[in-house]
């Protein structure tokens, strides 16, 4: 009997050891990867792909690596083509694919958007274009979706048609929310140009011209994260209450490691201008550039080109950690003029011909 008891006791101890070992394995087991990749290709290739409005950038085809899980924005642009924009979900340990077929812009036009009240976020074909009032240029002929977003007001969306070498004018009155069941969030940062994530989903980028509006949020508590190269990630929570607007104002702290790069936020009036840095194409305004390598001996030249407007150029040096904001008001080119001398020759030639005929008639009569 004692032998049987001892055997059972030994078996029990062994089983406890096994269970404990398994429990320890669970504790020290590495957590599932919280990042994934985004592969981007385009037709034609050699386009500029921008992740989350400037948080990272590559030339197609290429892959954004170690991207945090959740929803992200990818914009693909190339001179002479319409900007392509899409939202893509990143799944832990997997690669999501973006294939952009770019549409040539052979006959560009523009859309002028004014709103009441002012300073609403303007999106054309899901691409952020700044705050109203605003002119969006370099658009392909055809229909485009125009969306306005402002805290406390209903989101507005309509289709507007762009015509060759013409400007389509929209004047929009936003409607205040009545008995809302959702709340809004306004996000600002110092410095501006930070990528904003709400519960892991990319929502846009802070701007020096006004807050980033995030509307239509269900009541509850949300995690808000701001990321900017050269600065520590800023994390906070926002309590959303129906019918109210929560405010997040982030004072970003520079990283303890001395920065070796700079950043730039480039805006133009009108938007849609092609941006070149030292003759290298970087994208289309409004544009944020991160992780610009710094060379103290180098001069950086930024040029903005938009059909129908004079090129805008500015130059200067960059310092590590510097955030440069360029807001360029583009000057329209004068309309083409006809040469008066070439037009005036027509009646002159006709008059001389008549005079010649009259002279021949008079000579014959003599």
FENHUTA-V260670 format. One record per backbone hydrogen bond with DSSP energy under -0.5 kcal/mol. NH is the residue of the N-H (numbers start at 1). CO is the residue of the C=O. If there is no record, write none. Layout:
# FENHUTA-V260670
NH_CO + NH_CO
This chain:
# FENHUTA-V260670
5_1 + 6_2 + 7_3 + 8_4 + 9_5 + 10_6 + 11_7 + 12_8 + 13_9 + 14_10 + 15_11 + 16_12 + 17_13 + 18_14 + 19_15 + 20_16 + 21_17 + 22_18 + 23_19 + 24_20 + 25_21 + 26_22 + 27_23 + 28_24 + 29_25 + 36_67 + 37_94 + 38_64 + 39_96 + 40_62 + 41_98 + 43_100 + 46_60 + 48_77 + 49_47 + 49_58 + 50_75 + 51_56 + 52_73 + 54_51 + 55_51 + 56_51 + 58_49 + 60_47 + 61_40 + 62_40 + 64_38 + 65_63 + 67_36 + 69_34 + 70_90 + 72_88 + 74_86 + 75_50 + 76_84 + 77_48 + 81_78 + 82_103 + 84_76 + 86_74 + 88_72 + 90_70 + 91_89 + 93_35 + 94_91 + 96_37 + 96_94 + 98_39 + 100_41 + 100_98 + 101_99 + 102_43 + 102_100 + 104_102 + 105_80 + 106_104 + 109_139 + 110_166 + 111_136 + 112_168 + 113_111 + 113_134 + 114_170 + 116_172 + 119_132 + 121_149 + 122_130 + 123_147 + 124_127 + 125_123 + 125_145 + 127_124 + 128_126 + 129_122 + 130_122 + 132_120 + 133_113 + 134_113 + 136_111 + 137_135 + 137_271 + 139_109 + 142_162 + 144_160 + 146_144 + 146_158 + 147_123 + 148_156 + 149_121 + 153_150 + 154_175 + 156_148 + 158_146 + 160_144 + 162_142 + 165_108 + 166_163 + 168_110 + 168_166 + 169_167 + 170_112 + 172_114 + 174_116 + 174_172 + 176_174 + 177_152 + 183_217 + 184_244 + 185_214 + 186_246 + 187_212 + 188_248 + 190_250 + 193_206 + 195_227 + 196_204 + 197_225 + 198_201 + 199_197 + 199_223 + 201_198 + 202_71 + 203_196 + 204_196 + 206_194 + 207_210 + 210_207 + 212_187 + 213_211 + 214_185 + 214_212 + 215_213 + 217_183 + 219_181 + 220_240 + 222_238 + 224_222 + 224_236 + 225_197 + 226_234 + 227_195 + 231_228 + 232_253 + 234_226 + 235_233 + 236_224 + 238_222 + 240_220 + 240_238 + 241_239 + 243_182 + 244_241 + 246_184 + 248_186 + 250_188 + 250_248 + 251_249 + 252_190 + 252_250 + 255_230 + 262_292 + 263_322 + 264_289 + 265_324 + 266_264 + 266_287 + 267_265 + 267_326 + 269_328 + 270_135 + 271_135 + 272_285 + 274_305 + 275_283 + 276_303 + 277_280 + 278_276 + 278_301 + 280_277 + 281_279 + 282_275 + 283_275 + 285_273 + 286_266 + 287_266 + 289_264 + 292_262 + 293_291 + 294_260 + 298_295 + 300_316 + 301_299 + 302_300 + 302_314 + 303_276 + 303_301 + 304_312 + 305_274 + 309_306 + 310_331 + 312_304 + 314_302 + 316_300 + 321_261 + 322_319 + 324_263 + 324_322 + 326_265 + 326_324 + 327_325 + 328_267 + 328_326 + 330_269 + 330_328 + 332_330 + 333_308 + 340_338 + 343_339 + 344_340 + 345_341 + 346_343 + 347_343 + 348_344 + 349_345 + 350_346 + 351_347 + 352_348 + 353_349 + 354_350 + 355_351 + 356_352 + 357_353 + 358_354 + 359_355 + 360_356 + 361_357 + 362_358 + 363_359 + 364_360 + 365_361 + 366_362
